[in-house]
Amino acid sequence: MIKTLISHSFKQQYRSSVWAKNLVANIFLGFAGLVLSIYMLVLGIFLSEIIDALAPDSNPIDLLNGLIIYYFAFEFFIRFFLQNVPVLAIEPYLHLPMPKKKIVHFMLRKSHISVFNLISILLFTPFAFREILPEYGIISALGWLGMIIGLAFTIHFLTILFKKKLNEKPNLLLVIAGLFLAIGALDYYGFVSLSTVSSDLFSAIIHQPAFAAIPFVLWWASYRANYSFLVNNTYPEEISTKKKQSKITGDFAFLKRFGRIGEMIALELKLIIRHKRPRSALMIAGFLLFYGLIFYPEKQYQEMNWIFLFVGIFITGIFFLQYGQFLLSWESGYFDFVLTRKVRFKQYFESKYYLFVATSTIAFVLSLAYGYFGLQIILINLAAFLFNIGVNVFLVMRIALFNPKKIDLNKRAAFNYEGVGAAQFLIALPVLFLPYVIYAPFLIMGVGEYGLLALGIVGLTGFLLRDKWLDFITNYFIKNRHKIAAGFRAQ
């Protein structure tokens, strides 16, 4: 049966109507994975020298043991956004005389083959044999390396389970984010030293290699948790129900009081929440609200605070930068209906604009917490916010109309490059550099505060003239709507 499933997996790929397109993409991703693996191996080989250069007076083994917990926390974060949940067309097999348990086992075992699972092994294996082996012996080195392997696969299955649970319980993301923030805050303010805990735990494995069995037990437990979840949630009637109606619906009845535009915003929100790729843009925007913590607490950035404007633009505008760049592509699957429904085209763009303004406003309000690091940061974020809703959002909407590409909302979110074209590369230039065209002259003259004032005035003026901007965008769309629709149909 396993041979049959493997055969079907290959046939599903090369018998597809877009096999050639997927082949090129897979070759590119395979090459990128190979390059990344080589980089990790080279980094692992010279890891000892890097540690000696950065901390010459420290013991490389103790220092690395103290940092491993941070490494795996970062790896979980990266896996959450980039790692794909293992996919197998289970539904066609469920009504056949095939044990469902074997199908689920096959899918989970197949998921072990991933470049993410190789990164930790390639990075830490050379260190184990170069540093731990000469000092503690082969048993300790293998035990320490086994600990790395066990934790890597444990995180692999925890990520899969978390992403599957997230589809049913979206609030789980807030719980995990809150847990990470709480632990980080405790570490930052000295209540708990994660590096000390990490060093003690992983040093204990070196001195007592039998403890390396614990990560393997966690690996097995996370595998069984995934297995139990899939076995209990893969019935034909449940799959068909999920296809017809998402569990994450949302009514947004309060938006109806804003008339037709409010109803269209509600439809846009439902599109975002019910589909993985646009939903991932929203979740990434939420995570990147903490982007300022990289810059604001650091003293070296206090002397080059011009970079804070970039951070403010990023924090208050990240959602429309990500989501707005595919302005029409999200609805490319039913774009002909968009053209024929009883809605004025200006209302169509107004609904998108006010959605972007609302998300930017929420992001700015949340960013007020950064006032803890100084009043100047609030003023910078205010200027960035006004410039975003008065200038940048219109630039993103206009550039997004340039030869948009089709997006299939039913496809995966990670490593999905559908919709990416020249416009997506052009958007970053005006959005990130135009604010500095206004701000930089004042900063050079030593009156950066007036630069922020000018930036805010330009943004506020653009916001007051929003009807003119929207008319300009709408008129361009009306002239090119049939060409855009034909392009979607041809893709």
C-alpha positions as CSV (number, residue, x, y, z in Angstrom):
1,M,0.0,0.0,0.0
2,I,2.9,2.4,0.8
3,K,4.3,1.9,-2.7
4,T,0.9,2.7,-4.2
5,L,0.7,5.9,-2.2
6,I,4.2,6.9,-3.2
7,S,3.3,6.2,-6.8
8,H,0.2,8.3,-6.6
9,S,2.1,11.2,-5.1
10,F,4.5,11.3,-8.1
11,K,1.7,10.8,-10.6
12,Q,-0.2,13.7,-9.0
13,Q,2.7,15.9,-9.8
14,Y,3.7,15.1,-13.4
15,R,0.2,14.5,-14.6
16,S,-0.9,17.9,-13.5
17,S,-1.9,20.4,-16.1
18,V,0.6,22.9,-14.6
19,W,3.3,20.3,-14.3
20,A,5.9,22.3,-16.3
21,K,5.2,25.5,-14.2
22,N,5.5,23.6,-10.9
23,L,8.7,21.8,-12.2
24,V,10.4,25.1,-12.7
25,A,9.3,26.4,-9.3
26,N,10.4,23.2,-7.6
27,I,13.8,23.2,-9.3
28,F,14.3,26.8,-8.1
29,L,13.2,25.9,-4.5
30,G,15.4,22.7,-4.6
31,F,18.4,24.8,-5.6
32,A,17.6,27.4,-2.9
33,G,17.3,24.6,-0.4
34,L,20.7,23.1,-1.5
35,V,22.4,26.5,-1.2
36,L,20.9,27.0,2.2
37,S,22.1,23.5,3.3
38,I,25.6,24.3,2.1
39,Y,25.6,27.6,4.0
40,M,24.5,25.9,7.2
41,L,27.1,23.2,6.9
42,V,29.9,25.8,6.3
43,L,28.6,27.9,9.2
44,G,28.6,24.8,11.4
45,I,32.2,23.9,10.4
46,F,33.4,27.4,11.4
47,L,31.0,27.8,14.4
48,S,33.8,27.4,16.9
49,E,35.9,30.1,15.3
50,I,32.8,32.4,15.1
51,I,32.2,32.0,18.8
52,D,35.8,32.6,19.6
53,A,35.8,35.8,17.6
54,L,32.6,37.1,19.2
55,A,33.4,36.0,22.8
56,P,37.1,35.1,23.1
57,D,37.0,34.7,26.8
58,S,34.1,32.3,27.0
59,N,33.9,28.5,26.7
60,P,32.3,27.8,23.3
61,I,30.4,24.7,24.6
62,D,28.9,26.6,27.5
63,L,28.1,29.6,25.4
64,L,26.4,27.6,22.7
65,N,24.4,25.5,25.2
66,G,23.1,28.8,26.7
67,L,21.9,30.0,23.2
68,I,20.3,26.8,22.0
69,I,16.9,27.5,23.6
70,Y,16.8,30.9,21.7
71,Y,17.8,29.1,18.5
72,F,14.9,26.7,18.7
73,A,12.5,29.4,19.6
74,F,13.6,31.3,16.5
75,E,13.3,28.1,14.4
76,F,9.8,27.6,15.6
77,F,8.9,31.1,14.5
78,I,10.5,30.6,11.1
79,R,8.8,27.2,10.6
80,F,5.4,28.7,11.5
81,F,5.6,31.0,8.5
82,L,7.5,28.9,6.0
83,Q,7.0,25.3,6.8
84,N,4.2,23.6,4.8
85,V,1.8,21.3,6.5
86,P,2.2,17.8,4.9
87,V,-0.4,17.5,2.1
88,L,-1.8,14.3,0.8
89,A,-5.2,13.9,-1.0
90,I,-6.7,11.8,1.7
91,E,-10.3,12.2,0.8
92,P,-10.2,9.9,-2.3
93,Y,-8.8,7.0,-0.1
94,L,-11.2,7.3,2.9
95,H,-14.0,5.3,1.3
96,L,-11.7,2.6,0.0
97,P,-10.8,-0.6,1.9
98,M,-7.6,1.0,3.0
99,P,-6.7,1.5,6.7
100,K,-6.9,5.2,7.5
101,K,-4.2,4.8,10.1
102,K,-1.7,3.7,7.5
103,I,-2.6,6.7,5.3
104,V,-2.0,9.1,8.2
105,H,1.3,7.4,9.2
106,F,2.5,7.6,5.6
107,M,1.7,11.4,5.5
108,L,3.5,12.1,8.7
109,R,6.5,10.0,8.0
110,K,6.8,11.6,4.6
111,S,6.9,15.0,6.3
112,H,10.3,14.1,7.9
113,I,11.9,14.8,4.5
114,S,12.2,18.6,4.8
115,V,15.1,21.1,4.5
116,F,14.0,22.6,7.8
117,N,14.8,19.3,9.6
118,L,18.3,19.3,8.0
119,I,19.3,22.8,9.1
120,S,19.8,22.0,12.8
121,I,21.7,18.8,12.0
122,L,24.0,20.5,9.4
123,L,24.6,23.4,11.8
124,F,25.4,21.5,15.0
125,T,27.0,18.2,13.8
126,P,30.4,19.7,13.0
127,F,30.5,21.4,16.4
128,A,29.7,18.2,18.2
129,F,32.6,16.4,16.6
130,R,35.0,19.3,16.7
131,E,34.4,20.6,20.3
132,I,32.5,18.0,22.4
133,L,34.1,14.9,21.1
134,P,37.7,15.8,22.0
135,E,36.8,17.0,25.5
136,Y,34.0,14.6,26.6
137,G,34.2,11.6,24.3
138,I,32.1,10.0,21.6
139,I,29.2,9.0,23.8
140,S,28.7,12.6,25.1
141,A,29.0,14.0,21.5
142,L,26.5,11.6,20.1
143,G,24.1,12.2,23.1
144,W,24.3,16.0,22.6
145,L,23.8,15.6,18.8
146,G,20.9,13.2,19.4
147,M,19.4,15.9,21.6
148,I,19.6,18.4,18.7
149,I,18.0,15.9,16.3
150,G,15.2,15.0,18.7
151,L,14.4,18.7,19.4
152,A,14.4,19.5,15.6
153,F,11.8,16.8,14.8
154,T,9.8,17.7,17.9
155,I,9.5,21.3,16.8
156,H,8.7,20.0,13.3
157,F,5.6,18.1,14.5
158,L,4.6,20.8,17.0
159,T,4.5,23.3,14.2
160,I,2.3,21.0,12.1
161,L,-0.1,20.5,15.1
162,F,-0.1,24.1,15.9
163,K,-1.0,25.2,12.4
164,K,-3.7,22.6,12.1
165,K,-5.2,23.6,15.5
166,L,-5.0,27.3,14.4
167,N,-7.5,26.7,11.7
168,E,-10.1,25.6,14.3
169,K,-9.0,27.9,17.1
170,P,-7.6,31.2,15.8
171,N,-7.3,32.6,19.3
172,L,-4.5,30.0,19.9
173,L,-2.2,32.3,18.0
174,L,-2.8,35.0,20.7
175,V,-2.2,32.5,23.4
176,I,1.2,31.4,22.0
177,A,2.2,35.0,21.2
178,G,1.4,36.0,24.7
179,L,3.3,33.1,26.2
180,F,6.4,34.0,24.1
181,L,6.1,37.7,25.1
182,A,5.7,36.8,28.8
183,I,8.8,34.5,28.8
184,G,10.8,37.1,26.8
185,A,9.8,39.8,29.3
186,L,10.8,37.7,32.3
187,D,14.1,37.1,30.6
188,Y,14.6,40.7,29.6
189,Y,14.0,42.1,33.1
190,G,16.1,39.4,34.8
191,F,13.4,37.5,36.6
192,V,14.4,34.3,34.7
193,S,17.6,33.7,32.8
194,L,16.7,31.5,29.9
195,S,20.4,31.3,28.9
196,T,21.2,29.8,32.3
197,V,18.4,27.3,32.1
198,S,19.4,26.3,28.6
199,S,23.0,26.0,29.6
200,D,22.2,23.8,32.6
201,L,19.8,21.5,30.6
202,F,22.1,20.9,27.6
203,S,25.3,20.7,29.7
204,A,23.6,17.9,31.7
205,I,23.1,15.9,28.6
206,I,26.9,16.1,27.9
207,H,27.7,14.9,31.4
208,Q,24.9,12.3,31.4
209,P,24.1,11.2,27.8
210,A,21.2,9.1,28.9
211,F,19.2,12.3,29.2
212,A,19.3,12.6,25.4
213,A,16.4,10.1,25.4
214,I,14.1,12.9,26.6
215,P,14.0,14.8,23.2
216,F,13.3,11.5,21.5
217,V,10.4,10.9,23.8
218,L,9.1,14.4,23.0
219,W,9.6,13.6,19.3
220,W,7.4,10.5,19.7
221,A,4.8,12.3,21.8
222,S,4.4,15.1,19.2
223,Y,4.2,12.6,16.4
224,R,1.4,10.7,18.3
225,A,-0.4,13.9,19.0
226,N,-0.5,14.7,15.3
227,Y,-1.5,11.2,14.5
228,S,-4.4,11.2,16.9
229,F,-5.6,14.6,15.7
230,L,-5.6,13.5,12.0
231,V,-7.2,10.1,12.7
232,N,-10.0,11.8,14.6
233,N,-10.5,14.7,12.0
234,T,-10.3,13.0,8.6
235,Y,-13.8,11.8,7.8
236,P,-15.3,12.4,4.3
237,E,-18.3,14.3,5.6
238,E,-16.1,16.6,7.7
239,I,-13.8,17.3,4.8
240,S,-16.7,18.1,2.4
241,T,-18.2,20.4,5.1
242,K,-15.0,22.3,5.5
243,K,-14.8,22.8,1.8
244,K,-18.3,24.2,1.7
245,Q,-18.2,26.3,4.8
246,S,-15.2,27.4,6.8
247,K,-15.4,27.2,10.6
248,I,-14.0,30.7,10.7
249,T,-16.9,32.7,9.4
250,G,-17.4,36.0,11.1
251,D,-20.5,38.1,10.6
252,F,-19.1,41.7,11.1
253,A,-22.7,42.9,11.4
254,F,-21.6,46.2,12.9
255,L,-20.1,47.2,9.5
256,K,-23.6,47.2,7.9
257,R,-24.2,50.6,9.6
258,F,-21.7,52.1,7.2
259,G,-23.8,51.2,4.2
260,R,-22.6,49.5,1.0
261,I,-18.9,50.3,1.7
262,G,-19.2,48.6,5.2
263,E,-20.8,45.5,3.6
264,M,-17.9,45.3,1.1
265,I,-15.3,45.7,3.9
266,A,-17.1,42.8,5.7
267,L,-16.8,40.6,2.6
268,E,-13.1,41.5,2.3
269,L,-12.5,40.5,6.0
270,K,-14.3,37.2,5.4
271,L,-12.0,36.6,2.4
272,I,-9.0,37.3,4.6
273,I,-10.0,35.1,7.5
274,R,-11.3,32.1,5.4
275,H,-8.2,31.7,3.2
276,K,-4.7,30.8,4.3
277,R,-2.6,33.1,2.2
278,P,-4.4,36.4,3.0
279,R,-4.8,35.3,6.6
280,S,-1.1,34.7,6.9
281,A,-0.6,38.4,5.7
282,L,-2.8,39.5,8.6
283,M,-1.0,37.3,11.1
284,I,2.5,38.4,9.9
285,A,1.3,42.0,10.3
286,G,0.4,41.2,13.9
287,F,3.7,39.7,14.7
288,L,5.7,42.5,13.1
289,L,4.1,45.0,15.4
290,F,6.9,43.9,17.7
291,Y,9.5,44.9,15.1
292,G,10.3,48.0,17.1
293,L,11.7,45.9,19.9
294,I,14.7,45.2,17.7
295,F,15.6,48.9,17.4
296,Y,14.1,51.0,20.2
297,P,15.8,49.5,23.2
298,E,19.3,49.5,21.6
299,K,21.6,52.4,22.5
300,Q,23.4,52.4,19.1
301,Y,20.2,53.1,17.3
302,Q,19.4,56.1,19.6
303,E,22.3,57.9,17.9
304,M,21.0,57.1,14.4
305,N,17.3,57.7,15.1
306,W,16.6,58.4,11.4
307,I,16.1,54.7,11.1
308,F,13.1,55.0,13.4
309,L,11.1,56.5,10.5
310,F,11.6,53.3,8.5
311,V,10.4,51.3,11.5
312,G,7.3,53.6,11.9
313,I,6.4,53.2,8.2
314,F,6.8,49.5,8.6
315,I,4.8,49.0,11.8
316,T,1.9,51.2,10.9
317,G,1.6,50.1,7.2
318,I,2.8,46.5,7.1
319,F,-0.7,45.1,6.4
320,F,-1.5,47.2,3.4
321,L,2.0,46.8,2.1
322,Q,1.6,43.0,2.1
323,Y,-2.1,42.6,1.3
324,G,-2.6,45.7,-0.8
325,Q,0.1,44.7,-3.3
326,F,-2.2,42.0,-4.5
327,L,-5.2,44.4,-4.5
328,L,-7.1,42.7,-7.4
329,S,-5.3,39.4,-7.5
330,W,-7.2,38.1,-4.4
331,E,-10.4,38.2,-6.3
332,S,-9.0,37.1,-9.6
333,G,-10.9,33.7,-9.4
334,Y,-14.2,35.5,-9.7
335,F,-13.1,38.8,-11.2
336,D,-15.8,38.8,-13.9
337,F,-18.4,38.9,-11.1
338,V,-16.5,41.9,-9.6
339,L,-17.0,43.7,-12.9
340,T,-20.7,42.9,-13.2
341,R,-22.1,43.2,-9.7
342,K,-24.2,46.2,-8.7
343,V,-21.5,48.2,-7.1
344,R,-19.9,51.4,-8.3
345,F,-16.2,51.0,-8.9
346,K,-15.3,53.9,-6.7
347,Q,-17.1,52.2,-3.8
348,Y,-15.1,49.1,-4.6
349,F,-11.8,50.9,-4.1
350,E,-13.2,53.0,-1.2
351,S,-13.9,49.9,0.8
352,K,-10.4,48.6,0.3
353,Y,-8.9,52.0,1.2
354,Y,-10.9,52.3,4.4
355,L,-10.0,48.8,5.4
356,F,-6.3,49.8,5.0
357,V,-6.8,53.0,7.0
358,A,-8.6,51.0,9.8
359,T,-5.7,48.4,10.1
360,S,-3.1,51.2,10.0
361,T,-5.0,53.1,12.7
362,I,-5.1,49.9,14.9
363,A,-1.4,49.4,14.4
364,F,-0.6,53.0,15.3
365,V,-2.7,52.8,18.5
366,L,-1.0,49.6,19.5
367,S,2.4,51.2,18.7
368,L,1.7,53.9,21.3
369,A,3.1,51.4,23.8
370,Y,6.5,52.2,22.4
371,G,6.2,55.6,24.1
372,Y,7.9,53.7,27.0
373,F,11.2,54.3,25.0
374,G,10.5,58.0,24.5
375,L,8.0,60.6,23.3
376,Q,10.0,61.0,20.1
377,I,9.1,57.5,18.9
378,I,5.4,58.4,19.2
379,L,5.9,61.5,17.1
380,I,7.8,59.6,14.5
381,N,5.1,56.9,14.3
382,L,2.4,59.5,14.1
383,A,4.1,61.2,11.1
384,A,4.7,57.7,9.5
385,F,1.0,56.8,10.1
386,L,-0.3,60.0,8.5
387,F,2.1,59.6,5.5
388,N,0.9,56.0,5.1
389,I,-2.8,56.7,5.0
390,G,-2.3,59.9,2.9
391,V,0.3,58.9,0.4
392,N,1.7,55.4,0.7
393,V,-1.6,53.5,0.6
394,F,-2.6,55.2,-2.7
395,L,0.8,54.4,-4.2
396,V,0.4,50.8,-3.3
397,M,-3.1,50.6,-4.7
398,R,-2.1,52.3,-7.9
399,I,1.0,50.2,-8.5
400,A,-0.9,47.0,-7.7
401,L,-3.1,47.8,-10.8
402,F,-0.1,47.4,-13.0
403,N,-0.5,44.0,-14.8
404,P,-1.8,42.0,-11.8
405,K,-1.4,38.3,-11.7
406,K,-3.9,35.6,-10.7
407,I,-3.9,34.0,-7.3
408,D,-5.6,30.7,-6.3
409,L,-6.9,31.3,-2.8
410,N,-7.2,27.6,-2.2
411,K,-3.5,27.0,-2.4
412,R,-0.9,27.0,0.4
413,A,0.5,30.1,1.9
414,A,4.2,29.2,2.3
415,F,6.4,29.2,-0.7
416,N,3.5,30.3,-2.9
417,Y,4.7,32.9,-5.4
418,E,1.4,33.2,-7.4
419,G,0.6,36.8,-8.1
420,V,4.2,38.1,-7.8
421,G,5.2,40.3,-10.7
422,A,7.1,43.5,-11.5
423,A,4.6,45.6,-9.5
424,Q,5.6,43.8,-6.2
425,F,9.2,44.8,-6.7
426,L,8.3,48.4,-7.6
427,I,6.1,49.0,-4.6
428,A,9.0,48.9,-2.1
429,L,10.9,51.8,-3.8
430,P,8.4,54.7,-3.3
431,V,6.9,53.4,-0.1
432,L,10.2,53.1,1.8
433,F,12.3,55.8,0.2
434,L,9.8,58.6,-0.6
435,P,9.3,59.6,3.1
436,Y,13.1,60.2,3.3
437,V,12.9,62.5,0.3
438,I,10.9,64.8,2.5
439,Y,12.5,64.1,5.9
440,A,16.2,63.9,5.0
441,P,16.7,67.6,4.1
442,F,15.4,68.7,7.4
443,L,17.5,66.1,9.2
444,I,20.6,67.2,7.4
445,M,20.0,70.8,8.5
446,G,19.6,69.6,12.1
447,V,15.9,70.2,12.4
448,G,14.5,66.7,12.1
449,E,11.4,67.7,14.1
450,Y,10.3,70.0,11.3
451,G,10.9,67.1,8.9
452,L,8.5,65.0,10.8
453,L,6.0,67.9,10.8
454,A,6.4,68.3,7.0
455,L,5.9,64.5,6.6
456,G,2.7,64.6,8.7
457,I,1.4,67.6,6.8
458,V,1.9,65.9,3.5
459,G,0.2,62.8,4.7
460,L,-2.7,64.7,6.2
461,T,-3.1,66.7,3.0
462,G,-3.2,63.4,1.0
463,F,-5.8,62.0,3.4
464,L,-8.0,65.1,3.0
465,L,-7.7,64.8,-0.8
466,R,-8.5,61.1,-0.7
467,D,-11.5,61.5,-3.0
468,K,-9.2,62.8,-5.7
469,W,-6.7,60.0,-5.2
470,L,-9.6,57.4,-5.4
471,D,-11.0,59.1,-8.5
472,F,-7.6,58.8,-10.2
473,I,-7.3,55.1,-9.3
474,T,-10.9,54.3,-10.3
475,N,-10.5,56.0,-13.6
476,Y,-7.4,54.0,-14.4
477,F,-9.2,50.9,-13.4
478,I,-12.2,51.6,-15.6
479,K,-10.0,52.2,-18.6
480,N,-8.1,48.9,-18.1
481,R,-10.7,46.7,-16.4
482,H,-11.3,44.5,-19.5
483,K,-7.6,44.1,-20.2
484,I,-7.1,43.1,-16.5
485,A,-10.0,40.6,-16.7
486,A,-8.6,39.1,-19.9
487,G,-5.2,38.7,-18.2
488,F,-6.8,36.8,-15.3
489,R,-8.7,34.5,-17.7
490,A,-5.5,33.7,-19.7
491,Q,-3.5,32.6,-16.6
